[in-house]
C-alpha cells in the first residue's frame, strides 16, 4: 500500500463554507455524500465565484475531504452527475426590491481529467452563492459528524436562520421537498414523517452540531399543515472545532507576520494555509536574506514556491502511525462496502419477490383477485396498514412482509426460484 498524506491548501484550509440563507431551495434528494460534495466544491470555488468561469480541485483531495475511498472514481462520477441533475430554485427580492424567481442546476458541468475535477456554476447561481448579505457559515468539521443525509439537510436549512432564531413556517410540502421525500405516499402521513424523518434528524442535529433545534407544528383543522424550527446556540459549542481567529492573533507567528508588514487577513490566511511551524521557517529564511526590498512579497513567494528552509522529514513513528490509520480506514471502508453490497442484494431479492407476487396476482381471474384482496384485508388489524393496502394494493410498502407471507401460504413454493 502506498502511503500518501494529502495536504489541504488555499481555500480548502478555511474549514467552513458559506450557504445561502435567502429563499434558495435545493431538493433534499441528495445523498449524504452528494450533499458533502456540494459543500466542499463551493468552499473550493467561493473566493473566485465571480471572477472565474470554472474551478478545479485535485480529485483525491476532494475524495479525502468528503470521506470516502479516493480510488473509487465511479462513486465520485455518480455524485457529480447527481449535482448536475439537481435543481436549485430561488424566490427573493433583488437589490431594487423587485421579486426575482430563478432556477439553475447546482453544477452547470463537471468533468474528471488527469486526476483533476473541473466544474462550474451557472452565472446566475454563482451570483446568488457569492452574495455576502445572505450567507451563513457552514463549518465542515461539523459536517463530518453527520451520518444521515436528512439530518445534514435539516441542519443546513435551519442554520441559515440561526441569527433570527426560527426558520419561519414552512408548508409541509416544502419541508418534504427539502428532506427529499416528496413524491412518497408513505410520508404524506405526518405520523410517518415525524417518526422516520423529523425526530431522528432533530436528534442528530442537536447531538452533532453547534445549534439546538426544536420543531413546532401548525394545524389546519385536525391535520398538521406547517412546521417551523426554533434555533438556539448549542451550549457545548467548544466541543466543536470552530476556527479560533482570536487564538491565531495571540500566536507568536502572527505577531512576527504583522511586524513584517503583513495585513491581519493575510497573516491569518498564511497560518491557516501552511501552519505556524512552516511559516516560522520561511520567516527565518527571509530574515537571513540581504537586500530584500519587500519582505512581505518575498515571504509570499517563499511560501508559494517552496524555496528556503525545508520541513524536516517525519519521524518513523509518525509514518507508522499514518500507515496504521490508513490501513484501519481501508478496512472500515471495505466493511461498509460489504454492508452496502448485502443491502443491495437484499433489495434485489425483495424486488424479484414483489414482481412474482404481481405476476401471480395478475394471472388470476377477477373473482379470484377480489377474493384474494378481501382475504388479505381480513388479516390486517391496524387501520394504517389497511388504508395503505386499500390505496396501493399488492404494491403497499407498509405491508410488504405480510404480503409476501400471505402469498407463500396461498402458493407454496412461490419464491423458491427467486434467488
N, C-alpha and C positions, 0 to 999 in steps of 0.2 A: 504493500500500500504506500502511495506517495504522500509524504507529509506536506501539507500546504496550509499556511496561515494567511488568510485574506485580510488585508489592512484597509479599512474604510477611510476614504479621503474626501475632501471638499464638503459638499452639502450633505453627504451621507453620514458625516460625523455629528451632524446637528442633533439628531435624536428625536426630532419632532416634525410633524408635517401639518401644514395648515389646511383645514377643511372648511368649506364654505358654510356660513351659518344662515344665509338667506334661504329662501324657499326653493332650494335646489334638491330635487328628489331623485334618488337613484334606486332602481329596483333592488330589493334585498335578496334576489335570487342568486347573487354572487355567493360562492362558497367562501369559507373562512380563508383559504389560501388565496383565492382571487381578490378578496377584499384587502388582505395584507399586501398583495402585489400592487394593487391600485395605489395604496398609501405610499409605498416605497418609491414607485415611479414618480408620483407627484413630489415627494421630498427631493428626489434627484433633479427634477426639472424646475423646481419652483423659482430659483433665482433668475432663470433665463426664459421664463414662460412667455414674456412679451418681446424678447429680442431674438430668439432662435426658433426657426420653423420646426425643428426636430431635436430630439435629445438622445443621448447614448449612455449606456451603462454596461459594464462587464457582466456577462451572463452568469458567471459563477458567483460574483459578488451579489448579484440580485438574488440568486437562489439561497445564498447564505443568509441574507437579511430577512427573507420570508420563511426560512427554517425548513428546507427540505433538501433531499439528496441532489446535489448540484450536477450529478451525472444524468439525471432524469429530465432530459430536454423535452420529451413528449408531454410531460405534465406542464412544463413551462409554456409550451406552444398552445396547449389547450386553454390554459389560464389567460394568455394574451388574446386568444381568439374570443374568449368569453367577454373580455373587456371591450373588444372592438364591436361586439354584438349587443352590448348593454347600453341602454339609453339613459342620459341624464336630462331631466326636464326642469326648467326654472320658470317661475312666475313672480316677478318682483317689480318695484318701481325703479326707473333709471334715474340718472343724475338730475333730470329736468322734471321729475315727478310723474313721468308717464309710465303707464303699465307696460311691462315688457314680458312676453312669453317666448320661450325658445326651447329647442330640443337638439341634442347632439349625442353622438356615440362617445363613450368615455375615452376611447382612443380612436383617432382617425385612421391610423395604421400602425402596425408593428412588424418588425422583421428581425430575424436572427441571422447573423452572417459573421463568420470569422471569430466566433466566441463573444460577439458583442450584440446586445439588444438595442435596436434603434426604434424609436416610437415618436408619435406626435399627437398633439391635441388640436381640435379644430380651433380656428382663431376666436370664434365666439365663446367657446367653453374656456379657452385659456384666459380670456379677459375676465371671466367670472371667477375662475380659480385664483387669479392673482390679485383680486380686489382686496386691499388690506382692511377696508371698512367692515367687511362681512366675514372675517375669518377668526377661527379659534384654533389653538394649537392642540393637535393630537399627538401625544407622546408615544413614540414607537416602543419604548421599554414597557409601557403599559399594554400596548397592542399585543406584544409577545405572550402575555399572560393568558390571553383568551383561547379557549378550546372550542368554542361554539360560534358559528357564523351569525346566528341570530343574536347572540349576546354582543358581539362586536358591532353589528349593525345598530342595535339599540343604543350602545354606548356612543357611537359616532353621532347618531341623530339627537341624543339627549345632550351631549357635551357641547353641541352647537349653541345651546341655550343656557349654559352654565352661568352667564352673567345676569340673566333675567330670573333665574330660579324656577322656571317652568317652561315646558315645551309649548304651552297653549293647547287648546283642544284639537285633537286630530280625529276626523271621521274614521271609523273602524276600517272602511275600505282602503283609505290611505295607509293606515298602520299595517294592514295585511300586505300591502304592496311593498312597504319599506322592509318588512320582515321576509319578503319573498314567498309568501304563502297565498297570495291572491290566485284565484282560479281553483283552489282546493275546496271542494264542498265540505270536507271534514272540518275545516277551520272557519266555515261560515257560522258554525255554532260557537258562541262566545265561551261556553264552558270548556270546550276542547282547546280553543285558542289560549285561554287563560292557563289551563293546566299544562299544556305541552310547549307553549312558546313564551308567554309573558312571565310566569313565575320562575321558570329556570333561567331565563335571560336576565331578569332583575337580580336574582340571587348571584349570578356570575359577575355582573357589573359591580354590585355592591362589595363583593369579595375581592375582586381583582383590579379595581380601578381607583382613581382619585376622586370619584364622586359617589354619592349615595342617592339613589333614585327611588321614588315611591309612586306607584301607579294610582290614578284616580279615574273613575268612570262616570259617565253621564248617560242616563236612560231616556228613551222616548217611549212613554208608556211603560211596559214591562221589559223592554228589550234594550240592552246596552248598545248605544249608538256611537259614543265618542269616548276617547281616552286621552289623558294627559299624564305627564310625569313631573312630579316635584323634584327639584335637583338641589343638593347642597354638597359642600365640600366633605370629603372623607376625612374624619379626624386622624386616620392613620396615614395621612399623606407622606410623612417622612419615610415610610416603608418603601415608597416607590422612588425609583431612581430618576427624579426630575433634575434637569440641569440646574446647577447652583452657580449663577453668574457672580453673585457676591463672593462666594468661596474662591472663584477664579481670581477675582480682583484683589484678594488678600494674599495671593501667592507671590513668592519672590520673583518667579519668572515673569509674571505680569508687570511687576514694578520695574524690572530691567527693560522690558519692551517699551513701556511708557517713557522711561528715561532715555531710551534710544531715539524716541520721537514717533513711535507708532501710535495710531489712534486707539481709543478704547475698543472699538469694534474689531479692528484688525488684530489687536493683541489677543482678544478672546478667541477670534477665529483661528489664529495660528496655534494657540494652545489646544483648542478642540480638535484641529486637524492633525496635529503632529505629536501632541503630548509634551509635557513640561521638560522631560529629560532631553528629548531630541532638540527642542527649541533652545534649551540651555547650551547644548553642544554647539549649535550654529551661532549663538550669541558669542560664545568664547572664540569661535573661529573668526567671526567678523571683527572682534576686538583686537585680534592679533594681526590684522591686515593694516598696512600703512597706505596713506594717501586716498582713503575712501571718502569721496565727496558726499555721498548719500547713504549713510549706514542702513536706513530702513529699506531702501531699494536693493542694496547689496544683500541684506538679510533675506529679503523676499526671493531673490534669485537663488541664494544658497538653499533655502527650503524647497523651492520649486525644482531645481535642477540636481539637488543632491550632492553638491560639491562641499568640500570641507571635511571635518571630522566625521567618521562613520560610527554608526551604533555598534556596540560590542556584540560579538557573537553570543547567542543564547547559550546558557549553560546546559549540560547534558540532562540535568534533572527536569528543566523546563521543556526540553524537546521530548523527553519520555512522557511527561505529563500530557502534553498536547497530543502525542500519538495515542495514548490510552484514551483520552477524551474523544478523539476522532473515531477510534475503534468502537467505543461504547455507543457513540451516536450512530455509527453504521449498523451496529447490532439492533439498536432500538428501531431504526428505520426499516430494517428487514422484518422485524416483528410486526410493525404497523402494516407493511405491505402484505404480509401473510394474512393479517386480520382482514384487510380490505379484500383480498382475493377470496377469503372464506365467505365474507358478506356477499360479494358478487355472485359466487356460486349458489349461495342460498337464495338470492333473488332470482337467479336463472331457473332454479328448480321450482320456486314458487310461481313464477310466471308460466312455466310449462304446465303446471298443475291447474292453474286458473284457465289456461287455454283448453285443457282437456275437459274441464267442467263445462265450459261454454259449448264445446263440440258435442258432448253427450246431451246436454240440456236442449240445444237447438235441434237435435235429431229426433226428439220425442214429439208426439202429436200434440195439438193444442190442449186437449183434455188432460193428458199426462203432465204437460208443463204447468197447467193451472193447479193440478193436484200436488205436484212437487213443491210449488211455492207455498201453498196453504199448509202443507205438512211441515215445511221448514219454519214458517212463521209460528206454528204452534209450539215449537221448541224454544222460542225466544221469549224471555220474561221481561227484559229491560226495554223500556219504551224507546230509548235512544237507538238501541240495536234494531228494534222493529221498524222504526221510522227510516233508518238508513237503508234497510233492506227493501222497504216499500219504494224508496226513491231510486235505488241503484240495482236492485235485483241481485243476480249472482256476481255482479261487479262490486258489491259492497265491501270496501276495505275494512270497515269496522267489524264485519262478521266473517272475515276470511277463514280463520281457524275453524269456526263452526261449520262453514260451508264445505270445506274440504272433508271434515269428519262426516257430515251428512251424506256426501256422495260416496265416500268409502263404504258407508253402511248400505247405501242404495245399490251400488255397483261394485261388489267386492273385486279387488284387484285392479281398479280403475287406474291407479297410478304406478303399477308395477314396472312398466316400461319407461317411466319418466325418471331419468337418472338425476 
